[in-house]
Amino acid sequence: MTDCRKTGLVTFGETMGLVTALETGPLEYARSFGYGIGGAESNVAIGVVRLGGAATWFGRLGADATGDLIERRLRAEGVDIRGIRQGGFTGLMVRHRRGATAVRVDYHRAGSAASRLRPEDVPVELIRGAGVLHVTGITPALSDSAAEAVRYATDLARDAGVTVSVDINHRSKLWSPDRARPVLADLAGRADVLFAGIAEAELLLGPGAARSSAALACALAGLGPRQAVLKEGARGCTAVVDGTAYVQPAPSVPVVDPVGAGDAFVAGYLAELLARRSVEQRLRTAVESGAYAVTVAGDCEGLPRRADLADVTSGEEVTR
């Protein structure tokens, strides 16, 4: 296995401003809003750092107040940030809770600074020296040049013997399943570590995909990654690692906000991979991190620290 302790995690993609309606109901009736940041890749970077690892995020940000906010927040979290501030605007997400169980997210990102990402923006030596390069299926959907940057970065990592982690993270508002499938399948084939939800696995595998969790995990491993992890939400996860199957149930917790749970899960797994922990520990930390994240509102606010994970399993409501 690659020495994952060299420089920790390197990741890149689009981090956006996040407007959140604070009341539940149709957006038109909301009168109070919060403003923060969100992005799958930067969430994972923050999550790894909170769990004791090292992480670097790079990407394009607009020369605007939201770009400033993202830089400040990531630095405050201990993430090494390599932001490129050239042209374009920083993308924006608007999120509201339409009902008790229905979260809606609208994106305002067409033509954003991040969509201008290109292979020339990829820091070659940073990639070559990484312990893990983590990418998602969101970035290739932003633009042709961003897709080229992902391919270039993963090629660099593979040539250097760096572990490549891929979270499929299909966003239906960015592209159709027919457009996404071949690109995501190619990305999955580049992965050493592959994460996918059930619907994402079925998208990758196409019509007639096996329906059981074990079969889906095995089929994902058949695409090439040595570590294939099927994220199953409240049920936990099923994984196939070096040909061995694993099942890890998730702890039962009250759900405040499901957004960001998948990123917390990935951060938990990769933090333990970087620390050279066992497969069982990687999966346990992953499901505990995802469980903790859903108990807190926000995109990255609920990402746990080590001490927080004990709260997930202890069941104690008051710590004195």
N, C-alpha and C positions, 0 to 999 in steps of 0.2 A: 504493500500500500504506500502511496505517496506520503511524505512527511507533512502532515497537515498542520504542524506547529510552526512552520516557517514564518508566514505573515498572516495567517488566518484566512478569513473569508474576503473575497473580492466580488462585488456585484455591481450591476448598473441597470438603468432603466429610467422610467419617468416617475418622478415624485411631484405631486400636485398640491395646490391649495385645496383645503377641504372645508366647505360650508355645510354645517349641520343644523337642521331645524330642531329646536329643543323640545317642541311640543309634538305629540302624536296626532296624526290626522293629515288631511290633504295639505300639500305645500302652500296652497293659496291662502290658507288660514293661519299659517305660522307667523308669529311676530317676534320670536326670539331665536337667535342663531349663534352658534359657536363657530370659530374659525381656527383651523389647525392645518396639519399636513397629512398626507397619506400616499402610499405607493408600495406595492408588494415587495419590491427589492429592498427599498430603504427600511421597510418594516422588518424584514429578515435581518438586515444589518444591525438595527437597533436591538432586536431580540437576541442575537448572538452576543453582542457586547454586554447586555444586561445579565447574561448567563455566564459571563467571565471570559468570553473569547475576544478576539480582535477582528475588526471588520473595516473595510474600505468601500465606499460607494462613489461611483463617478457617473456623470451625466450632464446633460445640458439644462440650464435654467434660464429663465428670462431675466433681463436687467430690470427687475421690478421688485416691489415690496414683498411679494410672495416668494420670489427667489431668495431674497434676503432672509426671510423667515425660515425657509427650508435649510439654508446654510447654518443659521444660528442653532436651530433645533437639533440637527444632526451632530454638530460639533458638541453641543451641550450633552448629548447622549454618549459621547466618546467615540463616535464614528469618524474615521479619517475620510474627509470629503474632498473630492476632486471635481468641483463644479466648473463647467464651462459656461461663461456668461456672455454669449455672443448672439444677438439677434433673437427675434421671436419673443413670445410671452410665455409665462409659466402656466401650464394647464390648470384646470379647475374641476373639482367634483362638487356636486350638490347632492346631499343625502337627506332623506326624510323617512320617517316611519309612518307609512300609510295606515297601518293598523297595528295591533298588538304583536303580530308575527310577520309583518310584511315590510321589509326595508327596501327602499327604492334609491338608486344612485343614477344620476345623470352626469354625463361627461361633457366638458367643454375643452377639447384638446386638439381639434383639427388645426394643423399649421403651427402647433406649439413649438417652443424651443426644443423639447425632447424629440419631436418628430424629425428634427434636422440632424439627429445623431447619425454619424457616418463612421466607416472603418478607421479613418484618420484620427478619430477622437479616442480610440482605444489605446490605453497606455501599455505598450508591449511588455516592458520589463516588470510592471506591476502584475500583469497576468502570469508571466512566466514564473514569478516568485511566489505566487499564491499557494495556500494550502488547498483551498476549494474555490473554484469559480462558480458562482450561482447566477443563473439566468432564468427568465420566465417566458411563457408564450405570449405575454402582453407586448413586449418590446417589438417583436417582428411584425406585429399588427399595426404599428404606428406609421410606418412608411417603408418603402423599398430600401432606403439607405440605412434605416435602423435595423432592418432584417439582415442586411449585409454586415452590419457591425456585429450582430450576434453570431453570425456564421464565422466571421473573422476571429472574434474573441475565443469561441469554442475550438476553432482549429489551432490557435496559438496554445491554448491550454492543453489540448490533447497531444500536440507535438512536444510539449515540455513535460509531459507526464503529470500534469495537474488534474486533480479530481474535478470533473464537471458535474454540477448539480443542476437539474432542470425541474421547475415546477410548471406544469402545463398551463394552469391559470387561464383557461379559455374565457374570453370576454365577448359575449355574443353581440354587444353593441358596437364592437370594433370591426368584426368581420363575420361572414356567414360560415356555417360548418363546412361547406364545400370548399371555400377558400382557405379556411384554417387547417383542415385535416392534413393535406400533404406537407405543409410547412411545419406543423406541430409533430408529425410523424418523423420528419427529418431531424428535428430538434431532439426528439426522444431517442433517436438512434445515435446521437452524439453524447448521450448522458452516461455517466458512471452511476449516478444516483438519480432516480426518476420519481417524482411525486405527481399523483393525479387523484382527483375525486372520482366518484363512480361514473357520473355523467361524462366527465372528461375522458376516462378510460374507454367508455363506450364510443365516444366520438373518435378517439384514436384508432380503435380496433375495427370500427366500421360495422355494417349490418351483420347480424348473426353473432355478435360478440357474446361470449359466455356470460351468464348473469350472476353466478355465485361470486362472492368476494375472493375466494381462493383461486378460482379459475381466472378471474380478471387480473389478479396480481401475477399469476403465472404467465398470462398472455402479455402483460406489460414487460415482464422480465425477458420474454421472448423477443422483444424489440431490440435488445442489446445491452441494457444497463445491468450491472452486477447487483445493484440494489434498487428494487422496485417497491414503492410504498403506496398503497391504496388508502387514501384518506376517507374515512367513513363517518365523519362528524361525531355525533353523540355516541356512536357505537365503538369508536376507537379507530383501529387501522388493521390492515392485513398486509404483510410484506413478504417478499421473496428476496433473500440476500444470499448470494453465492450458492443458489440452488436449494436453500433451506427455507421452509415456510414458517412464518411467525404470525401470531394473532395477539394483539394488545388491546384489551378493552379500555374505555375511557372512564374516568370517575364521573359520577353524577353530580352536576352543579346547577344552580339556578342561572338561567340565561338572561342577561341584561342586554347584550348587543352581540350578535353573531359575527359582525364584520371584523376581520383581522384574525380570526381563529386559525385559518389555514396558514397564514404567514407565521403565527406563533408556533404552530406545529412544526413547520419546516425549520424555523430558527432553533427549536429545541433539539431536533434531530441533528442538524448540522453542528450545533455547539458541542454535542457529545461526540460527533464524528471527529471534529477538530481536536478534541481532548483525548482521542483514542479510546473511548469507552466501548463497551460491548454492544452488540446489536440490541440485546434486551434493554439495556440502559438507554440507548438512543430512542427506542420506541416508547419507553416509559416516560422519558422527559418530554418527548414530542406530544403525547396525548395529554400529559399534565399541563404543558404550556398552553395548548389549545383550549383546554378546559378553563384554565385561569383567565385567559383572554376574554372569554364570553361573559365573564362576571363583571366586566368593566366596560363602560361606554367609550367609544372612540376607535380610531383606526390603529394607532400604535400605542395609545396610552395604557392599554391593558397587558402589554407584553411583560411577562414576569421576570423577576430576579430570582436567584437561587432560593432565598428565604421564602419567597411567595409560594414556591412549589409545595412546601411543607403544609401550607394552609389548605391546599386543594385536597390533600389526603387525610388531614387531621380531623376535619369536620367541625372544628371549633369555630364558633361565631364571634367570640370575644377573646382577645389576647391581652392578658394583664401582666 
